[in-house]
Amino acid sequence: MTSDRAYHHGDLRRAVLTAALDVIRTEGPAALSLRDLARRAGVSHAAPAHHFKDRTGLLTAIAAEGYALFADALAAAPDLRERGVAYVRFAATHPAHFQVMFQPDLYRTDDPDLLAAKDRATAELRAGVATVPPTDDPRLAGVAAWSLAHGYATLLLSGNLDEAVGDRDPEDVFRLVGRLLFNAEDAPGR
C-alpha cells in the first residue's frame, strides 16, 4: 500500500509544478531539483519523472504554462498601453513563470506545447502594436513597446523600482511612464 500511495498522488503533475514555481519564486531556477520537489510533494523521488522526464522537461512545462497564461492576460487588454499594463501585471503575479519564460537556455525551445503557447503570446503582443498609428517600421515599434514593458517589469521584480514607485500602484506608474515617453503632450507639467 505504501508504494501505491507514492504513485497515486491525485494531481502529481500540478503538485510538482506548484512546488517548482514556489522554489523558483524564492530561490531561482538554479535551485530546482526533481528529488527535492518529490519530497515536497510527498512522493517517491522517481515519481515526478512520470510527468517530466528531467529538470529541463519541468522547466519547459513551466515556460509553456507561463506563455499560455501570458497570452490570456494580453488578450484581455484592449490596446497597446493596457497590454503593457497586462505585461507588468503578469510579471508581478507570475514571477516564477516570468523568470523561466525569458531564459530559453533553461528549457527545450522546440517543444510543441511551448511553441504553440509562445506563438499565441507573440500574436497578442503584435495585435497590441497594430492598434498604434502606422509607422515606417511596425516591427521596431513592437520592439520599443516590448522593451518598455519587459524592462519595467524586470526592474520592478528585482526591487530596482521600489524607491521610484514608492507606495503607488506599479501599474499606474507604468501608465505614466508610457505617457511620458510616447505622448509627451499628455504628460504632467507639459
Summary of the structure (lengths in Angstrom):
residues: 190
radius of gyration: 19.4
end to end distance: 72.9
largest distance: 72.9
contacts: 549
relative contact order: 0.10
helix: 74%
strand: 0%
